[in-house]
Amino acid sequence: MSAEAYFSVTYAQARDKFIAAAAAAGAEIATYTHPSERGPNGEALSLDVAWLGARDAKRVLTVGSGTHGIEGFAGSAAQIHWLASASIDTLPPDTAVAFFHAHNPWGFANYLRFTEHNVDLNRNFVDFTQPLPLNCVYPIVHKLIASPAWSEAALTETFEKLSELRELIGEQCYSNGFNGGQYSHADGIFYGGTAAEWSNNAFRQAVSDHLLAASDAAFVDLHTGIGPEDGHVFLCFHEPESDAYDRARSWWGERAVNREGVTHKAVAKYQGLLVDAFVDMLQGAETTAVVVEFGTRPRPVMQRASMAARYLFCHRDIAPALRESLQRDVREAFNPSEPAWRAGVVTQSKDIIDRALSGIASSD
């Protein structure tokens, strides 16, 4: 099959393909259905978990997709591609693989990065019983990006001012302020929310239902949008030289920990990451968790796409032609249609998953 066959046009199609591939491989499927939201065509929205292997396996590799909604088209294709050549009989002893499909099904179905409340799920895993993280830079950023009108002239001015801000405060501070997560502007970008989203709770429930008995647990969270356009990068958030850090380096090589290929001059100090929640929930296990980003477009294009997605959410009554144009820009930024890019995603992801499986299977 061509790489294109593993990709889908809609969330519903991706879900159907995933469930079919999982069933064909002999996986057990558990479904966590959103109780109140539906897709654009009335379809159910759910996090689906496909478990391949013995239920009492002590070593479990989890591969997740769709944390950022629309990015799930690539992650789903990667999962389906791997499952297409998998079976229980080929797994190492005492090892299972769990595929978490569509962490954020609302964003997936609506071709947007965030949840039904404009919440970035990957900034939502914070302790909401404590004071929320403070982002002193974001209010400045918000004033620059939250224009009531969308025009090329306004965008040019916005990017000029953002560039001036970056020069003024430095690359790291700017990246933290723009990308790191903020909890003050519900109509902003990278908004972490004020309470746990349904997708947050569903993910935690799925982890509790499937992984609490594991002694070794690995997690690969698949994303798009950072890195070279024909490759991928790893984002490892384990403490340098910790056992988990060393395992990641052993499984995938030095590039798993040195952020080789990252196109940002400074990676933000992110708040509320899903991979951190995975690790925190499995304190009794030996955990190894990484984010894998498949590069798509240059950083300015990605920033523009993030702003366009926010604009689409906050301005529901815009002219159809503008809406169509912005939707196309967002889709091409986070789920490029080029056949070569899609082939790279499924080929590279299989190698990444295979290396993780081999690594966890050899754990002492």
C-alpha positions as a LaTeX table, in Angstrom:
\begin{tabular}{lrrr}
\hline
Residue & $x$ (\AA) & $y$ (\AA) & $z$ (\AA) \\
\hline
Met1 & 0.00 & 0.00 & 0.00 \\
Ser2 & 1.10 & 3.56 & $-0.63$ \\
Ala3 & 1.66 & 5.90 & 2.30 \\
Glu4 & $-1.38$ & 7.87 & 1.19 \\
Ala5 & $-3.61$ & 4.90 & 2.01 \\
Tyr6 & $-2.78$ & 5.18 & 5.70 \\
Phe7 & $-3.78$ & 8.85 & 5.85 \\
Ser8 & $-7.39$ & 9.96 & 6.11 \\
Val9 & $-9.49$ & 12.92 & 5.04 \\
Thr10 & $-11.68$ & 13.07 & 8.14 \\
Tyr11 & $-11.43$ & 12.06 & 11.78 \\
Ala12 & $-14.26$ & 9.54 & 11.28 \\
Gln13 & $-12.38$ & 7.89 & 8.43 \\
Ala14 & $-9.17$ & 7.79 & 10.48 \\
Arg15 & $-11.01$ & 6.18 & 13.39 \\
Asp16 & $-12.58$ & 3.54 & 11.15 \\
Lys17 & $-9.21$ & 2.70 & 9.59 \\
Phe18 & $-7.55$ & 2.53 & 13.00 \\
Ile19 & $-10.15$ & 0.22 & 14.51 \\
Ala20 & $-10.06$ & $-2.04$ & 11.45 \\
Ala21 & $-6.25$ & $-2.26$ & 11.51 \\
Ala22 & $-6.23$ & $-2.91$ & 15.25 \\
Ala23 & $-8.84$ & $-5.65$ & 14.97 \\
Ala24 & $-6.96$ & $-7.28$ & 12.08 \\
Ala25 & $-3.80$ & $-7.36$ & 14.21 \\
Gly26 & $-5.68$ & $-9.05$ & 17.04 \\
Ala27 & $-5.82$ & $-6.06$ & 19.37 \\
Glu28 & $-8.43$ & $-5.47$ & 22.06 \\
Ile29 & $-10.15$ & $-2.09$ & 21.73 \\
Ala30 & $-11.43$ & 0.15 & 24.51 \\
Thr31 & $-13.38$ & 3.30 & 23.70 \\
Tyr32 & $-13.79$ & 6.47 & 25.76 \\
Thr33 & $-16.58$ & 8.49 & 24.17 \\
His34 & $-17.03$ & 12.22 & 24.65 \\
Pro35 & $-20.32$ & 12.62 & 26.55 \\
Ser36 & $-21.40$ & 15.96 & 25.09 \\
Glu37 & $-19.50$ & 16.86 & 21.92 \\
Arg38 & $-20.06$ & 15.49 & 18.42 \\
Gly39 & $-18.13$ & 15.89 & 15.20 \\
Pro40 & $-19.05$ & 18.22 & 12.31 \\
Asn41 & $-21.30$ & 15.55 & 10.80 \\
Gly42 & $-22.78$ & 14.37 & 14.07 \\
Glu43 & $-20.26$ & 11.57 & 14.52 \\
Ala44 & $-19.22$ & 10.35 & 17.97 \\
Leu45 & $-15.89$ & 11.60 & 19.26 \\
Ser46 & $-13.70$ & 9.26 & 21.26 \\
Leu47 & $-10.29$ & 8.28 & 22.48 \\
Asp48 & $-9.77$ & 4.70 & 21.32 \\
Val49 & $-7.16$ & 2.41 & 22.84 \\
Ala50 & $-5.92$ & $-0.65$ & 20.96 \\
Trp51 & $-4.08$ & $-3.12$ & 23.18 \\
Leu52 & $-1.90$ & $-5.66$ & 21.40 \\
Gly53 & $-0.45$ & $-8.38$ & 23.58 \\
Ala54 & $-1.13$ & $-10.09$ & 26.89 \\
Arg55 & $-3.16$ & $-7.96$ & 29.30 \\
Asp56 & $-0.78$ & $-8.85$ & 32.14 \\
Ala57 & 2.37 & $-7.90$ & 30.20 \\
Lys58 & 4.81 & $-6.06$ & 32.45 \\
Arg59 & 6.45 & $-4.13$ & 29.64 \\
Val60 & 4.16 & $-1.79$ & 27.74 \\
Leu61 & 4.93 & 0.59 & 24.90 \\
Thr62 & 2.26 & 3.26 & 24.38 \\
Val63 & 2.04 & 5.27 & 21.15 \\
Gly64 & $-0.27$ & 8.29 & 21.18 \\
Ser65 & $-1.76$ & 10.50 & 18.47 \\
Gly66 & $-3.90$ & 13.60 & 18.16 \\
Thr67 & $-2.87$ & 15.49 & 21.29 \\
His68 & $-3.04$ & 18.54 & 19.07 \\
Gly69 & $-6.14$ & 17.54 & 17.15 \\
Ile70 & $-5.33$ & 18.07 & 13.49 \\
Glu71 & $-1.83$ & 16.67 & 14.02 \\
Gly72 & $-3.60$ & 13.37 & 14.57 \\
Phe73 & $-3.89$ & 12.73 & 10.84 \\
Ala74 & $-0.16$ & 11.98 & 10.73 \\
Gly75 & $-0.11$ & 10.19 & 14.07 \\
Ser76 & $-3.09$ & 8.07 & 13.10 \\
Ala77 & $-1.45$ & 7.13 & 9.80 \\
Ala78 & 1.69 & 6.10 & 11.68 \\
Gln79 & $-0.33$ & 3.91 & 14.05 \\
Ile80 & $-2.35$ & 2.30 & 11.26 \\
His81 & 0.79 & 1.65 & 9.21 \\
Trp82 & 2.51 & $-0.10$ & 12.11 \\
Leu83 & $-0.56$ & $-2.16$ & 12.96 \\
Ala84 & $-0.90$ & $-3.27$ & 9.33 \\
Ser85 & 2.18 & $-5.47$ & 9.68 \\
Ala86 & 1.75 & $-6.43$ & 13.34 \\
Ser87 & 0.28 & $-9.35$ & 15.22 \\
Ile88 & 0.32 & $-10.64$ & 18.76 \\
Asp89 & 2.57 & $-13.50$ & 17.66 \\
Thr90 & 5.40 & $-11.14$ & 16.67 \\
Leu91 & 5.63 & $-9.32$ & 20.02 \\
Pro92 & 8.55 & $-9.97$ & 22.38 \\
Pro93 & 7.77 & $-11.98$ & 25.54 \\
Asp94 & 5.93 & $-10.20$ & 28.37 \\
Thr95 & 5.55 & $-7.10$ & 26.18 \\
Ala96 & 2.46 & $-5.30$ & 24.90 \\
Val97 & 1.81 & $-2.27$ & 22.72 \\
Ala98 & $-1.02$ & 0.18 & 23.44 \\
Phe99 & $-2.07$ & 2.64 & 20.77 \\
Phe100 & $-3.96$ & 5.69 & 22.06 \\
His101 & $-5.81$ & 7.08 & 19.05 \\
Ala102 & $-7.04$ & 10.70 & 19.10 \\
His103 & $-6.26$ & 12.14 & 22.53 \\
Asn104 & $-8.16$ & 15.25 & 21.38 \\
Pro105 & $-10.87$ & 14.00 & 19.02 \\
Trp106 & $-12.74$ & 17.33 & 18.87 \\
Gly107 & $-9.70$ & 19.12 & 17.46 \\
Phe108 & $-8.99$ & 16.18 & 15.17 \\
Ala109 & $-12.54$ & 16.23 & 13.76 \\
Asn110 & $-12.58$ & 20.01 & 13.34 \\
Tyr111 & $-9.08$ & 20.31 & 11.82 \\
Leu112 & $-7.85$ & 22.44 & 14.73 \\
Arg113 & $-5.08$ & 22.01 & 17.30 \\
Phe114 & $-7.07$ & 22.67 & 20.44 \\
Thr115 & $-10.11$ & 21.30 & 22.25 \\
Glu116 & $-13.72$ & 22.44 & 22.13 \\
His117 & $-12.83$ & 25.17 & 24.65 \\
Asn118 & $-9.82$ & 26.54 & 22.75 \\
Val119 & $-7.60$ & 24.73 & 25.25 \\
Asp120 & $-4.24$ & 23.40 & 24.15 \\
Leu121 & $-4.39$ & 19.89 & 25.61 \\
Asn122 & $-0.60$ & 19.82 & 25.81 \\
Arg123 & $-0.69$ & 22.74 & 28.26 \\
Asn124 & $-3.66$ & 21.37 & 30.25 \\
Phe125 & $-1.90$ & 18.81 & 32.45 \\
Val126 & $-1.17$ & 21.13 & 35.36 \\
Asp127 & $-2.32$ & 20.96 & 38.97 \\
Phe128 & $-5.46$ & 23.07 & 38.96 \\
Thr129 & $-5.63$ & 23.01 & 42.77 \\
Gln130 & $-2.54$ & 25.23 & 42.80 \\
Pro131 & $-1.98$ & 28.74 & 41.43 \\
Leu132 & $-1.68$ & 28.48 & 37.66 \\
Pro133 & 1.66 & 29.12 & 35.95 \\
Leu134 & 2.28 & 32.78 & 35.23 \\
Asn135 & 3.34 & 33.89 & 31.74 \\
Cys136 & 4.32 & 37.54 & 31.98 \\
Val137 & 5.15 & 37.87 & 28.28 \\
Tyr138 & 1.95 & 36.46 & 26.81 \\
Pro139 & $-0.28$ & 39.52 & 27.45 \\
Ile140 & 2.09 & 41.49 & 25.21 \\
Val141 & 1.97 & 38.75 & 22.56 \\
His142 & $-1.81$ & 38.62 & 22.76 \\
Lys143 & $-2.20$ & 42.31 & 22.03 \\
Leu144 & $-0.14$ & 41.80 & 18.88 \\
Ile145 & $-1.89$ & 38.70 & 17.53 \\
Ala146 & $-5.51$ & 39.28 & 18.57 \\
Ser147 & $-6.47$ & 41.57 & 15.71 \\
Pro148 & $-10.24$ & 41.73 & 15.05 \\
Ala149 & $-9.54$ & 41.60 & 11.30 \\
Trp150 & $-7.42$ & 39.21 & 9.22 \\
Ser151 & $-5.42$ & 40.85 & 6.46 \\
Glu152 & $-1.97$ & 40.55 & 4.97 \\
Ala153 & $-1.17$ & 44.12 & 5.99 \\
Ala154 & $-2.15$ & 43.42 & 9.60 \\
Leu155 & $-0.15$ & 40.17 & 9.61 \\
Thr156 & 2.94 & 41.90 & 8.27 \\
Glu157 & 2.72 & 44.48 & 11.04 \\
Thr158 & 2.12 & 41.77 & 13.64 \\
Phe159 & 5.19 & 39.79 & 12.62 \\
Glu160 & 7.33 & 42.92 & 12.55 \\
Lys161 & 6.29 & 43.72 & 16.11 \\
Leu162 & 6.78 & 40.13 & 17.24 \\
Ser163 & 10.28 & 40.23 & 15.78 \\
Glu164 & 10.98 & 43.43 & 17.68 \\
Leu165 & 9.75 & 41.80 & 20.88 \\
Arg166 & 11.98 & 38.78 & 20.30 \\
Glu167 & 15.00 & 41.03 & 19.80 \\
Leu168 & 14.14 & 42.97 & 22.95 \\
Ile169 & 13.64 & 40.10 & 25.39 \\
Gly170 & 15.77 & 37.36 & 23.84 \\
Glu171 & 14.99 & 34.09 & 22.09 \\
Gln172 & 14.38 & 31.94 & 25.17 \\
Cys173 & 12.10 & 34.41 & 26.91 \\
Tyr174 & 10.20 & 35.00 & 23.68 \\
Ser175 & 9.73 & 31.29 & 23.05 \\
Asn176 & 8.51 & 30.74 & 26.60 \\
Gly177 & 6.07 & 33.62 & 26.22 \\
Phe178 & 4.73 & 32.68 & 22.80 \\
Asn179 & 4.74 & 28.87 & 22.92 \\
Gly180 & 5.21 & 27.80 & 26.51 \\
Gly181 & 1.58 & 28.01 & 27.58 \\
Gln182 & $-0.60$ & 30.67 & 29.13 \\
Tyr183 & $-3.58$ & 30.58 & 31.49 \\
Ser184 & $-4.84$ & 34.16 & 31.36 \\
His185 & $-6.43$ & 34.62 & 27.91 \\
Ala186 & $-9.16$ & 32.12 & 27.01 \\
Asp187 & $-9.26$ & 33.47 & 23.46 \\
Gly188 & $-5.51$ & 33.22 & 23.01 \\
Ile189 & $-3.06$ & 30.70 & 21.60 \\
Phe190 & $-1.48$ & 27.89 & 23.62 \\
Tyr191 & $-4.14$ & 28.43 & 26.28 \\
Gly192 & $-3.92$ & 25.87 & 29.08 \\
Gly193 & $-7.42$ & 26.33 & 30.51 \\
Thr194 & $-8.67$ & 26.70 & 34.06 \\
Ala195 & $-9.73$ & 23.09 & 34.63 \\
Ala196 & $-8.94$ & 19.65 & 33.26 \\
Glu197 & $-10.48$ & 19.11 & 29.83 \\
Trp198 & $-12.51$ & 16.01 & 29.00 \\
Ser199 & $-9.57$ & 14.84 & 26.88 \\
Asn200 & $-7.28$ & 15.21 & 29.90 \\
Asn201 & $-9.58$ & 13.10 & 32.07 \\
Ala202 & $-10.12$ & 10.51 & 29.32 \\
Phe203 & $-6.37$ & 10.11 & 28.86 \\
Arg204 & $-5.84$ & 9.67 & 32.59 \\
Gln205 & $-8.64$ & 7.11 & 32.75 \\
Ala206 & $-7.16$ & 5.17 & 29.84 \\
Val207 & $-3.73$ & 5.12 & 31.48 \\
Ser208 & $-5.29$ & 3.96 & 34.76 \\
Asp209 & $-7.27$ & 1.23 & 33.01 \\
His210 & $-4.36$ & $-0.16$ & 31.02 \\
Leu211 & $-0.96$ & 0.67 & 32.49 \\
Leu212 & $-0.94$ & 0.70 & 36.28 \\
Ala213 & 0.32 & $-2.89$ & 36.48 \\
Ala214 & 3.28 & $-2.26$ & 34.15 \\
Ser215 & 6.79 & $-2.39$ & 35.58 \\
Asp216 & 8.26 & $-0.81$ & 32.45 \\
Ala217 & 6.26 & 1.77 & 30.50 \\
Ala218 & 7.35 & 3.74 & 27.45 \\
Phe219 & 5.42 & 6.46 & 25.68 \\
Val220 & 5.86 & 8.01 & 22.23 \\
Asp221 & 3.56 & 10.98 & 21.60 \\
Leu222 & 3.36 & 11.75 & 17.87 \\
His223 & 3.10 & 15.38 & 16.73 \\
Thr224 & 3.73 & 17.56 & 13.67 \\
Gly225 & 5.03 & 21.07 & 13.16 \\
Ile226 & 8.56 & 21.27 & 14.59 \\
Gly227 & 11.71 & 20.23 & 12.78 \\
Pro228 & 12.98 & 19.84 & 9.23 \\
Glu229 & 10.31 & 19.44 & 6.57 \\
Asp230 & 11.62 & 16.03 & 5.48 \\
Gly231 & 12.39 & 14.60 & 8.90 \\
His232 & 11.57 & 14.42 & 12.58 \\
Val233 & 12.93 & 15.55 & 15.90 \\
Phe234 & 12.70 & 14.19 & 19.43 \\
Leu235 & 11.74 & 16.30 & 22.42 \\
Cys236 & 12.88 & 14.54 & 25.58 \\
Phe237 & 11.90 & 16.21 & 28.85 \\
His238 & 13.61 & 13.81 & 31.23 \\
Glu239 & 16.35 & 15.23 & 33.44 \\
Pro240 & 19.74 & 15.01 & 31.69 \\
Glu241 & 21.67 & 11.88 & 32.61 \\
Ser242 & 18.70 & 10.39 & 34.48 \\
Asp243 & 17.95 & 6.71 & 33.88 \\
Ala244 & 15.02 & 7.65 & 31.62 \\
Tyr245 & 17.20 & 10.08 & 29.67 \\
Asp246 & 19.84 & 7.39 & 29.21 \\
Arg247 & 17.23 & 4.89 & 28.04 \\
Ala248 & 15.93 & 7.30 & 25.42 \\
Arg249 & 19.47 & 7.85 & 24.18 \\
Ser250 & 20.10 & 4.10 & 24.11 \\
Trp251 & 16.94 & 3.33 & 22.14 \\
Trp252 & 17.02 & 6.11 & 19.56 \\
Gly253 & 20.54 & 7.48 & 19.65 \\
Glu254 & 22.01 & 10.80 & 20.72 \\
Arg255 & 19.50 & 12.77 & 18.66 \\
Ala256 & 16.74 & 11.62 & 21.02 \\
Val257 & 18.13 & 13.85 & 23.76 \\
Asn258 & 20.11 & 16.63 & 22.04 \\
Arg259 & 17.15 & 18.04 & 20.05 \\
Glu260 & 19.02 & 17.77 & 16.79 \\
Gly261 & 17.00 & 19.25 & 13.95 \\
Val262 & 14.79 & 21.48 & 16.12 \\
Thr263 & 14.02 & 24.54 & 14.01 \\
His264 & 13.27 & 26.82 & 16.97 \\
Lys265 & 16.30 & 28.78 & 18.14 \\
Ala266 & 15.10 & 28.13 & 21.69 \\
Val267 & 12.65 & 25.42 & 22.77 \\
Ala268 & 10.06 & 26.78 & 25.18 \\
Lys269 & 9.83 & 25.67 & 28.78 \\
Tyr270 & 6.44 & 24.08 & 28.30 \\
Gln271 & 3.79 & 23.85 & 31.00 \\
Gly272 & 1.26 & 21.05 & 31.41 \\
Leu273 & 2.59 & 18.42 & 29.01 \\
Leu274 & 0.75 & 15.16 & 28.42 \\
Val275 & 3.98 & 13.13 & 28.50 \\
Asp276 & 4.75 & 14.51 & 31.96 \\
Ala277 & 1.31 & 13.39 & 33.16 \\
Phe278 & 2.04 & 9.90 & 31.81 \\
Val279 & 5.25 & 9.72 & 33.82 \\
Asp280 & 3.66 & 11.19 & 36.96 \\
Met281 & 0.83 & 8.65 & 36.89 \\
Leu282 & 3.20 & 5.67 & 36.70 \\
Gln283 & 5.48 & 6.33 & 39.64 \\
Gly284 & 5.78 & 2.62 & 40.33 \\
Ala285 & 7.13 & 1.85 & 36.87 \\
Glu286 & 10.33 & 2.53 & 35.00 \\
Thr287 & 9.13 & 5.13 & 32.50 \\
Thr288 & 10.58 & 6.53 & 29.28 \\
Ala289 & 8.57 & 9.18 & 27.43 \\
Val290 & 9.32 & 11.33 & 24.39 \\
Val291 & 7.52 & 13.61 & 21.99 \\
Val292 & 8.28 & 12.99 & 18.32 \\
Glu293 & 7.67 & 15.92 & 15.98 \\
Phe294 & 7.50 & 15.49 & 12.22 \\
Gly295 & 8.59 & 18.76 & 10.63 \\
Thr296 & 6.21 & 20.42 & 8.20 \\
Arg297 & 6.77 & 24.11 & 7.39 \\
Pro298 & 9.17 & 26.91 & 8.44 \\
Arg299 & 8.54 & 28.48 & 11.84 \\
Pro300 & 6.90 & 31.71 & 10.55 \\
Val301 & 4.41 & 29.61 & 8.58 \\
Met302 & 3.62 & 27.57 & 11.69 \\
Gln303 & 3.13 & 30.68 & 13.79 \\
Arg304 & 0.80 & 32.07 & 11.17 \\
Ala305 & $-1.13$ & 28.78 & 11.11 \\
Ser306 & $-1.51$ & 28.82 & 14.90 \\
Met307 & $-2.86$ & 32.35 & 14.69 \\
Ala308 & $-5.19$ & 31.35 & 11.84 \\
Ala309 & $-6.58$ & 28.44 & 13.87 \\
Arg310 & $-7.26$ & 30.78 & 16.77 \\
Tyr311 & $-8.95$ & 33.25 & 14.43 \\
Leu312 & $-11.20$ & 30.53 & 13.01 \\
Phe313 & $-12.28$ & 29.53 & 16.50 \\
Cys314 & $-12.91$ & 33.06 & 17.76 \\
His315 & $-14.59$ & 34.42 & 14.61 \\
Arg316 & $-17.27$ & 31.96 & 13.52 \\
Asp317 & $-19.08$ & 34.42 & 11.24 \\
Ile318 & $-16.28$ & 35.34 & 8.83 \\
Ala319 & $-16.79$ & 35.30 & 5.08 \\
Pro320 & $-16.84$ & 31.78 & 3.58 \\
Ala321 & $-13.94$ & 32.52 & 1.23 \\
Leu322 & $-11.71$ & 33.66 & 4.11 \\
Arg323 & $-12.75$ & 30.71 & 6.25 \\
Glu324 & $-11.90$ & 28.29 & 3.45 \\
Ser325 & $-8.53$ & 29.95 & 2.88 \\
Leu326 & $-7.58$ & 29.86 & 6.56 \\
Gln327 & $-8.73$ & 26.26 & 6.95 \\
Arg328 & $-6.58$ & 25.27 & 3.98 \\
Asp329 & $-3.57$ & 27.06 & 5.48 \\
Val330 & $-4.02$ & 25.30 & 8.82 \\
Arg331 & $-4.41$ & 21.88 & 7.21 \\
Glu332 & $-1.35$ & 22.24 & 5.00 \\
Ala333 & 0.72 & 23.47 & 7.94 \\
Phe334 & $-0.08$ & 20.60 & 10.29 \\
Asn335 & $-0.99$ & 17.84 & 7.82 \\
Pro336 & 0.84 & 18.50 & 4.54 \\
Ser337 & $-0.59$ & 16.82 & 1.46 \\
Glu338 & 2.72 & 16.13 & $-0.33$ \\
Pro339 & 3.12 & 12.38 & $-0.96$ \\
Ala340 & 6.83 & 12.46 & $-0.10$ \\
Trp341 & 6.13 & 13.99 & 3.31 \\
Arg342 & 3.47 & 11.42 & 4.09 \\
Ala343 & 5.73 & 8.58 & 3.00 \\
Gly344 & 8.39 & 9.93 & 5.34 \\
Val345 & 5.98 & 9.98 & 8.27 \\
Val346 & 4.96 & 6.33 & 7.99 \\
Thr347 & 8.49 & 5.09 & 7.24 \\
Gln348 & 10.20 & 7.06 & 9.99 \\
Ser349 & 7.51 & 6.39 & 12.57 \\
Lys350 & 7.75 & 2.63 & 12.07 \\
Asp351 & 11.46 & 2.76 & 12.77 \\
Ile352 & 10.86 & 4.90 & 15.87 \\
Ile353 & 8.20 & 2.52 & 17.21 \\
Asp354 & 10.27 & $-0.57$ & 16.40 \\
Arg355 & 13.28 & 0.86 & 18.24 \\
Ala356 & 11.14 & 1.65 & 21.27 \\
Leu357 & 9.65 & $-1.84$ & 21.26 \\
Ser358 & 13.08 & $-3.42$ & 21.03 \\
Gly359 & 14.35 & $-1.15$ & 23.79 \\
Ile360 & 11.58 & $-1.83$ & 26.29 \\
Ala361 & 11.63 & $-5.56$ & 25.53 \\
Ser362 & 15.29 & $-5.68$ & 26.56 \\
Ser363 & 14.69 & $-3.86$ & 29.86 \\
Asp364 & 16.00 & $-5.71$ & 32.90 \\
\hline
\end{tabular}
